[in-house]
Amino acid sequence: MFSEKNISALIFFPFTAMVVLSPIPFGSIFPWSTTLISTLTAILLLGWVAQASFHHAQPAISLRKTWPLLLAPSLVVAWISFQIAPWTPESLHHPLWKSAETILGEKLDSRITLDAHESATALMRILTYCGIFWLALQYGRQHENARRLVLGIAVAGTVCPSSKFLGQLIV
């Protein structure tokens, strides 16, 4: 069977690679990059939960100590979710929904937000950032993991701009 250290490495190394390589797709204009990183973060979080559940391990830093850090993002997540929800009182819905219903002559699923897709995308990004923070908090408590993560970010921060600069010199 896998030891807890091996399972931890199966989560930590892909997490490090994702953090180090994420500026490359984030520099693109295509929405697949955000979705890819969100999906990878969700998979890694599920792996962390499975590892913690399987080994009956406590988080490196418990929720009791981190709840003040999680309070503000939780309020933002709740507020965005409330704005996306179609069951909110119609008096709170954006007035352009009523105008669109009048012009189109049909009932629309109105919401507080005018663009539910963009609001959902913002929600996905915030949850991704929170997931990355949580994984970094849990795995960064071990000295060796923190050193590897910082080293990976430093190397990527040096190599990526250097290769771009050298590429412009050559061309």
Sine and cosine of phi, psi and omega as CSV:
sin_phi,cos_phi,sin_psi,cos_psi,sin_omega,cos_omega
0.00,0.00,0.26,-0.97,0.04,-1.00
-0.98,0.18,0.66,-0.75,0.11,-0.99
-0.99,0.13,0.23,-0.97,0.00,-1.00
-0.89,0.45,-0.55,0.84,0.01,-1.00
-0.92,0.39,-0.64,0.77,0.01,-1.00
-0.92,0.40,-0.67,0.74,0.02,-1.00
-0.91,0.40,-0.63,0.77,0.04,-1.00
-0.87,0.49,-0.66,0.75,0.02,-1.00
-0.92,0.40,-0.56,0.83,0.03,-1.00
-0.91,0.42,-0.37,0.93,0.04,-1.00
-0.99,-0.13,-0.68,0.73,-0.11,-0.99
-0.92,0.39,-0.71,0.71,-0.07,-1.00
-0.92,0.39,-0.69,0.73,0.13,-0.99
-0.90,0.45,-0.56,0.83,0.05,-1.00
-0.89,0.46,-0.72,0.70,0.02,-1.00
-0.88,0.48,-0.71,0.71,0.02,-1.00
-0.87,0.49,-0.66,0.75,0.00,-1.00
-0.90,0.44,-0.70,0.71,-0.01,-1.00
-0.91,0.42,-0.66,0.75,-0.03,-1.00
-0.93,0.36,-0.64,0.77,-0.08,-1.00
-1.00,-0.03,-0.15,0.99,-0.08,-1.00
-0.88,0.47,-0.49,0.87,0.05,-1.00
-0.88,0.47,-0.43,0.90,-0.03,-1.00
-0.91,0.42,-0.82,0.57,0.03,-1.00
-0.96,0.29,-0.46,0.89,0.02,-1.00
-0.92,0.40,-0.34,0.94,0.05,-1.00
-0.98,0.20,-0.14,0.99,-0.01,-1.00
-1.00,0.03,0.20,-0.98,-0.01,-1.00
-0.99,-0.15,0.04,1.00,-0.11,-0.99
-1.00,-0.03,0.66,-0.75,-0.05,-1.00
-0.93,0.37,-0.28,0.96,-0.01,-1.00
-0.88,0.47,-0.46,0.89,-0.05,-1.00
-0.92,0.40,-0.70,0.72,0.03,-1.00
-0.91,0.41,-0.67,0.75,0.01,-1.00
-0.90,0.43,-0.65,0.76,0.02,-1.00
-0.88,0.48,-0.75,0.66,-0.03,-1.00
-0.93,0.38,-0.59,0.81,0.06,-1.00
-0.90,0.43,-0.68,0.74,0.01,-1.00
-0.91,0.41,-0.70,0.71,0.03,-1.00
-0.88,0.47,-0.66,0.76,0.03,-1.00
-0.89,0.46,-0.68,0.73,0.02,-1.00
-0.89,0.46,-0.67,0.75,0.02,-1.00
-0.90,0.44,-0.70,0.72,0.01,-1.00
-0.91,0.41,-0.61,0.80,0.08,-1.00
-0.90,0.43,-0.67,0.74,0.07,-1.00
-0.88,0.47,-0.63,0.78,0.07,-1.00
-0.89,0.45,-0.65,0.76,0.03,-1.00
-0.90,0.43,-0.68,0.73,0.03,-1.00
-0.89,0.45,-0.68,0.73,0.02,-1.00
-0.89,0.45,-0.68,0.74,0.01,-1.00
-0.89,0.46,-0.73,0.68,-0.02,-1.00
-0.90,0.44,-0.61,0.79,0.00,-1.00
-0.95,0.31,-0.69,0.72,-0.06,-1.00
-0.91,0.43,-0.65,0.76,-0.04,-1.00
-0.99,-0.12,0.12,0.99,-0.01,-1.00
0.77,0.64,0.66,0.75,-0.05,-1.00
-1.00,-0.04,0.56,-0.83,0.11,-0.99
-1.00,0.08,0.49,-0.87,0.08,-1.00
-0.86,0.50,0.49,-0.87,0.03,-1.00
-0.85,0.53,-0.63,0.78,0.11,-0.99
-0.79,-0.61,0.86,-0.52,-0.14,-0.99
-0.97,0.26,0.28,-0.96,0.06,-1.00
-0.89,0.45,-0.48,0.88,0.01,-1.00
-0.88,0.48,-0.54,0.84,0.00,-1.00
-1.00,0.01,-0.40,0.91,-0.11,-0.99
-0.97,-0.23,-0.04,1.00,-0.08,-1.00
-0.85,0.52,-0.56,0.83,0.06,-1.00
-0.90,0.44,-0.54,0.84,0.03,-1.00
-0.95,0.32,-0.49,0.87,-0.06,-1.00
-1.00,-0.02,-0.19,0.98,-0.06,-1.00
-0.91,0.42,-0.77,0.64,-0.04,-1.00
-0.89,0.46,-0.76,0.65,0.04,-1.00
-0.89,0.46,-0.55,0.84,0.03,-1.00
-0.90,0.43,-0.63,0.78,0.04,-1.00
-0.92,0.40,-0.63,0.77,0.03,-1.00
-0.91,0.42,-0.69,0.72,0.02,-1.00
-0.88,0.47,-0.69,0.72,0.02,-1.00
-0.89,0.45,-0.67,0.74,-0.02,-1.00
-0.91,0.40,-0.69,0.72,0.03,-1.00
-0.90,0.43,-0.67,0.74,0.02,-1.00
-0.88,0.48,-0.64,0.77,0.04,-1.00
-0.90,0.43,-0.64,0.77,0.00,-1.00
-0.93,0.36,-0.51,0.86,-0.01,-1.00
-0.98,0.20,-0.49,0.87,-0.12,-0.99
-0.89,0.46,0.74,-0.67,0.02,-1.00
-0.99,0.17,-0.18,0.98,-0.06,-1.00
-1.00,0.04,0.07,1.00,0.01,-1.00
-0.94,0.34,0.37,-0.93,0.01,-1.00
-0.84,0.54,0.69,-0.73,-0.06,-1.00
-0.89,0.45,-0.41,0.91,0.02,-1.00
-0.92,0.39,-0.33,0.94,0.03,-1.00
-1.00,0.00,-0.25,0.97,-0.07,-1.00
-0.92,0.39,0.50,-0.87,0.00,-1.00
-0.85,0.52,0.69,-0.72,-0.06,-1.00
-0.90,0.44,-0.39,0.92,0.01,-1.00
-0.92,0.38,-0.38,0.93,0.06,-1.00
-0.89,0.45,-0.67,0.75,0.01,-1.00
-0.91,0.42,-0.66,0.75,0.04,-1.00
-0.90,0.44,-0.67,0.75,0.02,-1.00
-0.90,0.44,-0.64,0.77,0.04,-1.00
-0.89,0.46,-0.66,0.76,0.00,-1.00
-0.91,0.42,-0.72,0.69,-0.03,-1.00
-0.92,0.40,-0.69,0.73,-0.05,-1.00
-0.99,0.16,-0.37,0.93,0.00,-1.00
0.95,0.30,0.43,0.90,0.04,-1.00
-0.59,-0.81,0.36,-0.93,-0.01,-1.00
-0.98,0.20,0.77,-0.64,0.01,-1.00
-0.93,-0.37,0.40,-0.92,0.10,-0.99
-0.98,0.18,1.00,0.07,-0.06,-1.00
-0.98,0.18,0.36,-0.93,-0.03,-1.00
-0.56,-0.83,0.08,-1.00,0.08,-1.00
-0.93,0.37,-0.69,0.73,0.02,-1.00
-0.97,0.22,0.53,-0.85,0.03,-1.00
-0.99,0.15,-0.57,0.82,-0.02,-1.00
-0.85,-0.53,1.00,-0.06,-0.06,-1.00
-0.90,0.44,-0.56,0.83,0.00,-1.00
-0.91,0.42,-0.72,0.70,0.02,-1.00
-0.92,0.40,-0.60,0.80,0.04,-1.00
-0.91,0.41,-0.65,0.76,0.05,-1.00
-0.91,0.41,-0.59,0.81,0.06,-1.00
-0.91,0.41,-0.66,0.75,0.05,-1.00
-0.89,0.45,-0.64,0.77,0.05,-1.00
-0.89,0.47,-0.68,0.74,0.03,-1.00
-0.88,0.47,-0.67,0.74,0.00,-1.00
-0.90,0.43,-0.71,0.71,-0.01,-1.00
-0.89,0.46,-0.69,0.72,0.03,-1.00
-0.90,0.43,-0.57,0.82,0.07,-1.00
-0.90,0.43,-0.73,0.69,0.01,-1.00
-0.88,0.47,-0.64,0.77,0.04,-1.00
-0.91,0.42,-0.64,0.76,0.03,-1.00
-0.91,0.42,-0.66,0.75,0.04,-1.00
-0.90,0.43,-0.67,0.75,0.05,-1.00
-0.86,0.50,-0.72,0.69,-0.04,-1.00
-0.90,0.44,-0.69,0.72,0.02,-1.00
-0.91,0.41,-0.66,0.75,0.03,-1.00
-0.90,0.43,-0.62,0.79,0.02,-1.00
-0.90,0.43,-0.68,0.74,-0.04,-1.00
-0.96,0.29,-0.71,0.70,-0.07,-1.00
-1.00,0.07,-0.38,0.93,0.00,-1.00
-0.97,0.24,-0.14,0.99,0.04,-1.00
-0.94,0.34,-0.43,0.90,0.05,-1.00
-1.00,0.09,0.78,-0.63,-0.10,-0.99
-0.82,0.58,-0.71,0.70,-0.06,-1.00
-0.91,0.40,-0.65,0.76,0.04,-1.00
-0.90,0.43,-0.68,0.73,0.00,-1.00
-0.89,0.46,-0.66,0.75,0.02,-1.00
-0.89,0.45,-0.70,0.72,0.00,-1.00
-0.90,0.44,-0.66,0.75,-0.01,-1.00
-0.91,0.42,-0.72,0.69,0.01,-1.00
-0.90,0.43,-0.66,0.76,0.03,-1.00
-0.89,0.45,-0.69,0.73,0.03,-1.00
-0.88,0.47,-0.68,0.74,0.02,-1.00
-0.92,0.39,-0.64,0.77,0.01,-1.00
-0.91,0.42,-0.68,0.73,0.01,-1.00
-0.90,0.43,-0.72,0.69,0.01,-1.00
-0.90,0.44,-0.62,0.78,0.02,-1.00
-0.93,0.38,-0.36,0.93,0.05,-1.00
-1.00,-0.04,-0.71,0.70,-0.10,-0.99
-0.94,0.33,-0.72,0.70,-0.06,-1.00
-0.87,0.50,-0.80,0.61,0.02,-1.00
-0.91,0.40,-0.58,0.82,0.01,-1.00
-0.90,0.44,-0.68,0.73,0.00,-1.00
-0.92,0.40,-0.59,0.81,0.05,-1.00
-0.90,0.43,-0.70,0.72,0.00,-1.00
-0.91,0.42,-0.70,0.71,0.02,-1.00
-0.91,0.42,-0.60,0.80,0.04,-1.00
-0.89,0.46,-0.59,0.81,0.03,-1.00
-0.96,0.28,-0.52,0.85,0.05,-1.00
-0.93,0.36,-0.61,0.79,-0.05,-1.00
-0.95,0.30,-0.62,0.78,-0.08,-1.00
-0.98,0.20,0.00,0.00,0.00,0.00
